[in-house]
Amino acid sequence: IIDKRDDDWVIHMNDQSMYELRVSDEYSKMLDDVKLDKTARRFIKDKTQSANWFIDAVNQRKRTMLEIMNVIVKKQKVMFKEEKLELAPMVLKDIANELEIDISTVSRATNGKYVQLPWGIFEIKDFFSESIMTKTGKVVSNTVVKNRIKEIISSEDKSKPYDDQSIVDMLDDESYIVARRTVSKYRNLMGIPKSKLRREIADE
């Protein structure tokens, strides 16, 4: 959960409903018993160490997730400062380099995780986006291009919908350097059918 307090963003885990993991004191008491069988002592000691390792791993994952979200807030300044759904280019490697951890660690810590913001709930992976180059040399997030494609299609003449190449040409006029296959990929990801199917839907 990320809340805004004055001009700062405060990040905390939404785990209040979860039980705190700990090893029962009963096992420590058993290990203090001088009459305890050696085999039982070794078993309890090994399992206690494994349990403590597991608890440490869970707590470390929480710390990693908080650190990752701190970096995301820092790198996605426009979204968090102006509350716009507009992202800066950012990939897993950017976070990994910032925190000096492995990319796989970032991937595991963010996969299937969600964050609650004042204006909605988002999957953490939604904060990551590839970069698109413009003719002026400016680098923008691919979310900007996706949103523009969506706007172009939503305003088209449904009896004569734009094909992907037409959209590429329009984006080119706006200085975005995007290949036709990229437009097709983004359109499919947004669940928008190709021009022929959009015309058939309009005819119906």
Secondary structure, DSSP 8 states (H G I E B T S, - for coil): -EEEETTEEEE----TTS------HHHHHHHH-TTS-HHHHHHHHHHHHHHHHHHHHHHHHHHHHHHHHHHHHHH-HHHHHH--S----B-HHHHHHHHT--HHHHHHHHTT-EEEETTEEEEGGGG-B-EEEBTTS-EEEHHHHHHHHHHHHHTS-TTS---HHHHHHHHHHTTB---HHHHHHHHHHTT---HHHHHHHHH-
